[in-house]
């Protein structure tokens, strides 16, 4: 049986990046997190952050310093979520939202990892999914 348990992100400061994603997602940092490993639980899956010496940030969309991964967050309203993530330290990189208000925007977190805020037609967000 195969089961995804962790999605691990390299970074220079685990607690700082965990705090950013904790604020973005509204989920708490996992108890026992520390300077070498921090996590945020999403049901059975943990978004984890591991400290890496000599961390080299991605330079999206530069392929010489590839993105390594990206996260998509489905939102009900992009504008208010954009203000919130920018206030938390994200940087807007590119906008793919159409005139109807649907699409996505690419951001980078405080250390350069790209992530997207997405709004798709017909998607209804609940606490379960």
C-alpha positions, 0 to 999 in steps of 0.5 A: 500500500502506498500512502502520501504522508509528507510533502517536504520543502527545503529552506534556510529557516524552518520556523519562519517558513512554517509560520508563513504557511501557517498564516496562509492556510490558517492551520497551526504549526505542529507541536514539536516543530523546531529549527531543523524540522517543522510541520503543518498537518492536513489530515493524514498529510503533513506539509513539512519544512526541513533546514538545509545548509547553503539553501539555494532559492529557486528563481521562477521561471528561470530554469537554471534555478528551477522551482523545485515544486509549487503549491496550488491553493483554491480560494473563494475570492482571489483579491482578498486572499491576495492582499492577505498573502502579500501582507504575509510576505509573498510576492506577486509574480504573474497573473492569469485571472481572466475578466470573468474573475477565474484563473490563477495568480503565481506568487513566491513565498518569502524565500522564493518558492512559487505557489498559486492562488486559484479560482475555478468555476464550479469549485465549492470549498468546504472544510473537508475539501 
